[in-house]
Amino acid sequence: MTRFDIYIMFLIRSLNYGGAERQLVTLARGLHQSGYKVAVAVFYPGGPLEKDLEETKITVIHLNKRHRWDVFGFLWRLVRLLRTEKPEILHGYLGMPNILTVMLKPIFPRMRMVWGVRASDMDLARYDWLSRLAYRIECCLSRFADLIIANSHAGLNYAVRNGFPREKMRVIPNGIDTNRFQPDPDAGARVRNQWGVSGKETLIGLVGRLDPMKDHPTFLKAASILLRNRKNLRFVCIGEGPSEYKQELNDLSRELGLTEHLIWAGVRRDMPAVYSALNIAVSSSYSEGFPNVIGEAMACGIPCVVTNAGDSAKIVGDLGIVIQPQSPQELAEGLRAMLAGLDDIKPDLLRKRIIQNFSLHKLIETTEEVLIGQEVSGNV
């Protein structure tokens, strides 16, 4: 069997903005360009990242799930789709899509069911009961998957501790599209102008959806600490999330006196320009797998201060500052150290590290070795 004979279908809840969703788009496009037939099936249609797939003629299939409890009709549509399309590989991305692949295995015994694991050290107490139950089910059913791909060593270790079968797991780090993510000072200057940030101000940004695991409160508290001694700092949060949680963060920022120094930028499509507008990028997460935002920022020549969550420390190596999660004081100290050394930062070295270790080419090549190579040889 050659690559041109292999049909890979990805299964994901939606293609809204998010690290996992953007990485799926990147992988799907790369495999498509390498000659594989690729499609992406989504529970909920209308996600903005669908356009990125449609631009490269990758089929996006809407399963039209109406709401959380639309179960039987949704499953029938999925079964009917797989009977019609007959992909060789069904690749789930994240919890419920993973679960569905092995639930469908008795109906499609010849179809290779592959899981995608994208996080580590999750604080499940911060999520609703259904999310907690889904993860327990995922752990129990993981032994039935044909292959489980984690995007980080931390994610693999966390999954194994929770019952995933180590012998079926492989690590494939995310790939960064360094042709897209590269320094663009002019575009960065335009974004700063839109936000009203002067050239004399240092802009520190956090890119990530408004989700408890991203730990925006620690970022906001660290910002408050820094502003006690320096006033030429501005902070920006790029990303969206549930309105209730967003309101909590807004209330906290006001309590901390950050109103004049903080920008809530929402979702942006022009991310290379956004990164280029920053002086420092921050990842304050307490739970991560492989955070794309760190690699993207470094590819744009922007230095990072990150928590030791997931594989963040492996990404920055000795070119960034790594601190412990959930410590506003330590994050503030890490930012102070980075601010003191900004003049010595060499953007070319930051970019070179990503190109050498986490390129899109390497992602596609490794995926072919792990996923496609085994399929072509017939080894499951």
C-alpha positions as CSV (number, residue, x, y, z in Angstrom):
1,M,0.0,0.0,0.0
2,T,1.4,3.4,-1.0
3,R,0.7,6.8,0.7
4,F,-1.7,7.6,-2.2
5,D,-3.9,4.7,-1.2
6,I,-4.2,5.7,2.4
7,Y,-7.2,7.7,3.6
8,I,-6.8,9.4,7.0
9,M,-9.8,10.9,8.7
10,F,-9.4,13.1,11.7
11,L,-12.3,13.3,14.3
12,I,-12.6,16.4,16.5
13,R,-15.3,18.3,18.3
14,S,-14.8,21.6,16.5
15,L,-12.3,23.7,14.7
16,N,-12.5,26.7,16.9
17,Y,-9.3,28.5,17.9
18,G,-7.1,26.4,20.2
19,G,-3.7,24.8,20.3
20,A,-4.9,21.3,19.5
21,E,-7.2,22.4,16.8
22,R,-4.5,24.5,15.1
23,Q,-2.1,21.6,15.3
24,L,-4.6,19.3,13.7
25,V,-5.0,21.7,10.9
26,T,-1.2,21.9,10.5
27,L,-0.8,18.2,10.4
28,A,-3.8,17.6,8.1
29,R,-2.4,20.1,5.6
30,G,1.1,18.6,5.8
31,L,-0.1,15.1,5.2
32,H,-2.4,16.3,2.3
33,Q,0.6,18.0,0.7
34,S,2.6,14.8,1.0
35,G,0.0,12.9,-1.0
36,Y,-2.3,11.3,1.5
37,K,-6.1,11.6,1.2
38,V,-7.2,13.5,4.3
39,A,-10.5,14.6,5.7
40,V,-11.6,16.1,9.0
41,A,-14.9,15.3,10.6
42,V,-16.2,17.8,13.2
43,F,-19.0,17.4,15.8
44,Y,-19.9,21.0,15.7
45,P,-19.6,23.0,12.4
46,G,-18.6,26.6,11.8
47,G,-15.2,26.8,13.5
48,P,-13.0,29.6,12.1
49,L,-10.1,27.2,11.4
50,E,-12.3,25.3,8.8
51,K,-11.3,28.0,6.3
52,D,-7.6,27.0,6.7
53,L,-8.4,23.5,5.6
54,E,-10.8,24.5,2.8
55,E,-8.1,26.7,1.3
56,T,-6.0,23.6,0.7
57,K,-9.0,21.5,-0.6
58,I,-9.2,19.3,2.4
59,T,-12.7,18.0,3.0
60,V,-14.3,19.2,6.2
61,I,-17.3,17.0,7.1
62,H,-20.0,18.4,9.5
63,L,-21.6,15.8,11.8
64,N,-24.0,18.5,12.9
65,K,-24.2,17.6,16.6
66,R,-26.9,19.9,17.9
67,H,-26.1,19.9,21.6
68,R,-24.4,17.8,24.3
69,W,-27.2,15.3,24.6
70,D,-27.7,14.8,20.8
71,V,-26.3,11.3,21.1
72,F,-28.1,8.6,19.0
73,G,-28.7,10.7,15.9
74,F,-25.1,11.9,16.0
75,L,-23.7,8.4,16.4
76,W,-25.8,7.2,13.5
77,R,-24.5,10.0,11.3
78,L,-20.9,9.1,12.2
79,V,-21.4,5.4,11.5
80,R,-23.1,6.2,8.2
81,L,-20.2,8.5,7.3
82,L,-17.5,5.9,8.0
83,R,-19.4,3.2,6.0
84,T,-19.5,5.6,3.1
85,E,-16.0,7.0,3.3
86,K,-14.1,3.9,4.5
87,P,-10.9,5.5,5.8
88,E,-8.0,3.3,6.6
89,I,-7.2,5.3,9.7
90,L,-9.6,7.2,12.0
91,H,-7.6,9.6,14.2
92,G,-9.3,10.9,17.2
93,Y,-8.2,14.3,18.7
94,L,-8.8,14.7,22.4
95,G,-11.2,12.9,24.9
96,M,-14.6,12.2,23.4
97,P,-13.4,11.7,19.8
98,N,-10.8,9.2,21.2
99,I,-13.5,7.4,23.1
100,L,-15.7,7.2,20.0
101,T,-13.0,5.6,17.9
102,V,-12.8,2.5,20.1
103,M,-16.6,2.3,20.6
104,L,-16.8,2.0,16.9
105,K,-14.1,-0.6,16.6
106,P,-16.5,-3.6,16.7
107,I,-18.4,-2.2,13.7
108,F,-15.2,-1.3,11.8
109,P,-12.6,-4.0,12.9
110,R,-10.3,-3.3,9.9
111,M,-10.2,0.4,10.5
112,R,-7.1,1.5,12.5
113,M,-8.1,3.6,15.5
114,V,-5.6,6.2,16.6
115,W,-5.8,8.5,19.6
116,G,-4.3,12.0,20.1
117,V,-3.4,13.0,23.6
118,R,-2.6,16.7,24.1
119,A,-2.3,17.6,27.8
120,S,-0.6,16.6,31.1
121,D,-1.2,17.0,34.8
122,M,-4.8,18.2,34.4
123,D,-6.6,19.5,37.5
124,L,-9.9,17.7,36.7
125,A,-11.5,19.3,39.7
126,R,-11.7,22.5,37.8
127,Y,-14.0,21.0,35.1
128,D,-17.6,19.7,35.1
129,W,-18.7,16.2,36.0
130,L,-19.1,15.1,32.4
131,S,-15.5,16.1,31.6
132,R,-14.2,14.2,34.6
133,L,-16.3,11.1,33.7
134,A,-15.1,11.3,30.1
135,Y,-11.5,11.2,31.2
136,R,-12.1,8.2,33.4
137,I,-13.8,6.4,30.5
138,E,-10.9,7.4,28.2
139,C,-8.4,5.8,30.6
140,C,-10.4,2.6,30.8
141,L,-10.8,2.3,27.0
142,S,-7.3,3.3,26.1
143,R,-6.1,-0.3,25.9
144,F,-8.4,-0.8,22.9
145,A,-6.8,1.9,20.7
146,D,-4.4,0.7,18.1
147,L,-2.0,3.6,18.6
148,I,-1.9,6.5,21.0
149,I,0.1,9.6,20.0
150,A,1.1,12.1,22.7
151,N,2.5,15.5,21.7
152,S,4.8,15.6,24.7
153,H,6.8,13.4,27.0
154,A,5.0,14.9,30.0
155,G,1.6,14.0,28.4
156,L,2.8,10.4,27.8
157,N,3.9,10.0,31.4
158,Y,0.7,11.5,32.8
159,A,-1.4,9.2,30.6
160,V,0.6,6.1,31.7
161,R,0.2,7.0,35.4
162,N,-3.6,7.1,34.8
163,G,-3.7,3.7,33.1
164,F,-2.9,4.2,29.5
165,P,-0.9,1.3,27.9
166,R,2.7,2.5,27.6
167,E,3.5,-0.1,24.8
168,K,0.9,1.5,22.5
169,M,2.1,5.1,23.0
170,R,4.4,7.3,21.0
171,V,5.6,10.9,21.4
172,I,5.4,13.2,18.3
173,P,6.1,16.8,19.3
174,N,4.1,19.5,17.6
175,G,5.4,21.1,14.5
176,I,5.7,24.9,14.0
177,D,5.2,26.4,10.6
178,T,8.3,28.6,10.6
179,N,7.4,29.9,7.1
180,R,4.3,31.5,8.6
181,F,5.7,32.3,12.0
182,Q,8.7,34.5,11.5
183,P,9.7,38.0,12.7
184,D,7.7,40.8,11.2
185,P,8.6,44.1,12.9
186,D,6.4,46.3,10.7
187,A,3.3,44.1,11.3
188,G,4.1,44.1,15.0
189,A,4.3,47.9,15.1
190,R,0.9,48.1,13.5
191,V,-0.6,45.8,16.1
192,R,1.0,47.9,18.9
193,N,-0.5,51.0,17.4
194,Q,-3.9,49.4,17.3
195,W,-3.6,48.6,21.0
196,G,-2.2,52.0,21.9
197,V,1.1,50.7,23.1
198,S,4.0,53.1,22.6
199,G,7.5,52.2,21.5
200,K,8.8,53.2,25.0
201,E,6.5,50.6,26.7
202,T,7.5,47.0,27.2
203,L,4.6,44.7,26.1
204,I,4.3,41.3,27.8
205,G,1.7,38.9,26.4
206,L,-0.1,35.7,27.2
207,V,-1.6,33.8,24.2
208,G,-4.1,31.1,25.1
209,R,-7.8,30.4,25.5
210,L,-9.4,31.5,28.7
211,D,-9.3,28.2,30.4
212,P,-8.4,27.4,34.0
213,M,-5.3,25.3,33.0
214,K,-3.8,28.4,31.3
215,D,-3.8,30.0,34.8
216,H,-4.5,33.6,33.8
217,P,-4.8,34.6,37.5
218,T,-1.2,33.8,38.1
219,F,-0.2,36.0,35.1
220,L,-2.4,38.9,36.3
221,K,-1.1,38.7,39.8
222,A,2.5,38.7,38.5
223,A,1.7,41.7,36.4
224,S,0.4,43.5,39.5
225,I,3.6,42.7,41.4
226,L,5.8,44.1,38.5
227,L,3.8,47.3,38.3
228,R,4.7,48.2,41.9
229,N,8.2,49.2,40.7
230,R,7.8,49.8,37.0
231,K,5.1,51.7,35.2
232,N,6.3,51.4,31.6
233,L,4.9,47.9,31.2
234,R,1.8,46.9,29.3
235,F,0.2,43.4,29.4
236,V,-2.0,41.7,26.9
237,C,-4.1,38.5,26.9
238,I,-4.9,37.1,23.5
239,G,-7.7,34.5,23.4
240,E,-11.3,33.9,24.3
241,G,-13.3,31.6,26.6
242,P,-16.6,31.1,28.4
243,S,-18.2,34.4,29.3
244,E,-18.6,33.5,33.0
245,Y,-14.8,32.7,33.4
246,K,-13.9,35.8,31.3
247,Q,-16.0,37.9,33.8
248,E,-14.1,36.4,36.7
249,L,-10.8,37.3,35.1
250,N,-12.0,40.8,34.3
251,D,-13.1,41.3,38.0
252,L,-9.7,40.0,39.2
253,S,-7.8,42.4,36.9
254,R,-9.8,45.4,38.2
255,E,-9.2,44.3,41.8
256,L,-5.5,44.2,41.1
257,G,-5.5,47.7,39.6
258,L,-4.5,46.6,36.1
259,T,-7.2,48.3,34.1
260,E,-4.8,51.0,32.5
261,H,-2.1,48.5,31.9
262,L,-4.0,45.4,30.6
263,I,-5.4,44.7,27.1
264,W,-8.0,42.0,26.5
265,A,-7.4,41.4,22.8
266,G,-9.7,38.5,22.2
267,V,-9.1,36.2,19.3
268,R,-6.7,37.3,16.5
269,R,-6.1,35.6,13.2
270,D,-2.9,37.6,12.5
271,M,-0.8,35.7,15.1
272,P,2.7,36.3,13.5
273,A,2.0,40.0,13.8
274,V,0.7,39.6,17.3
275,Y,3.9,37.8,18.4
276,S,6.0,40.4,16.7
277,A,4.3,43.1,18.7
278,L,5.4,41.5,22.0
279,N,8.7,42.1,23.8
280,I,8.1,39.0,26.0
281,A,5.7,36.0,25.7
282,V,4.5,34.2,28.8
283,S,3.1,30.7,29.3
284,S,1.7,30.5,32.9
285,S,-0.1,27.2,32.5
286,Y,-0.1,24.6,35.2
287,S,-1.2,21.9,32.7
288,E,0.2,21.5,29.2
289,G,1.4,19.0,26.7
290,F,3.3,20.9,24.0
291,P,2.2,24.5,24.1
292,N,2.3,25.8,20.5
293,V,2.4,29.4,21.6
294,I,6.0,29.0,23.0
295,G,7.3,27.6,19.7
296,E,5.4,30.2,17.6
297,A,6.7,33.1,19.7
298,M,10.3,31.8,19.5
299,A,10.0,31.3,15.8
300,C,9.1,35.0,15.6
301,G,12.2,35.9,17.7
302,I,10.3,36.6,20.9
303,P,11.8,35.4,24.2
304,C,9.6,33.4,26.6
305,V,9.1,33.0,30.3
306,V,7.3,29.7,30.9
307,T,6.2,27.5,33.7
308,N,7.6,24.0,34.0
309,A,4.4,22.4,32.7
310,G,4.3,19.8,30.0
311,D,7.3,20.0,27.7
312,S,7.6,23.8,28.0
313,A,11.1,23.6,29.4
314,K,12.2,21.3,26.6
315,I,11.0,23.8,24.0
316,V,12.8,26.9,25.4
317,G,16.0,25.0,26.4
318,D,18.5,27.4,27.8
319,L,17.1,30.3,25.7
320,G,14.2,31.1,28.0
321,I,13.3,31.3,31.7
322,V,11.5,28.4,33.4
323,I,9.6,28.9,36.7
324,Q,7.3,26.7,38.7
325,P,3.6,26.8,38.0
326,Q,1.0,28.6,40.1
327,S,3.5,31.1,41.7
328,P,2.8,34.7,40.9
329,Q,5.9,35.8,42.8
330,E,8.2,33.4,40.9
331,L,6.6,34.4,37.6
332,A,7.2,38.1,38.5
333,E,10.8,37.3,39.3
334,G,11.3,35.4,36.1
335,L,9.9,38.4,34.1
336,R,12.2,40.8,36.0
337,A,15.2,38.7,35.0
338,M,14.0,38.6,31.3
339,L,13.4,42.4,31.3
340,A,16.9,42.9,32.6
341,G,18.4,40.9,29.8
342,L,16.2,42.0,26.9
343,D,19.0,43.9,25.2
344,D,21.1,40.7,25.0
345,I,18.4,38.6,23.4
346,K,19.3,37.2,20.0
347,P,16.1,36.6,18.1
348,D,17.9,34.5,15.4
349,L,19.0,31.9,18.0
350,L,15.4,31.6,19.3
351,R,14.1,31.0,15.8
352,K,17.0,28.6,15.0
353,R,16.1,26.4,17.9
354,I,12.5,25.9,16.7
355,I,13.6,25.3,13.1
356,Q,16.1,22.6,14.2
357,N,13.9,20.8,16.7
358,F,10.2,21.5,16.1
359,S,9.7,22.2,12.4
360,L,6.6,21.3,10.4
361,H,8.8,19.0,8.2
362,K,9.9,17.1,11.3
363,L,6.3,16.7,12.4
364,I,5.2,15.2,9.1
365,E,8.2,13.0,8.7
366,T,7.8,11.5,12.2
367,T,4.1,11.1,11.8
368,E,4.7,9.1,8.6
369,E,7.2,6.9,10.4
370,V,4.9,6.2,13.4
371,L,1.5,6.3,11.9
372,I,1.8,5.7,8.2
373,G,4.9,3.5,8.2
374,Q,3.2,0.9,10.4
375,E,0.0,1.0,8.3
376,V,1.9,0.6,5.0
377,S,3.9,-2.4,6.4
378,G,0.7,-3.9,7.8
379,N,2.0,-3.9,11.4
380,V,-0.7,-3.0,14.0
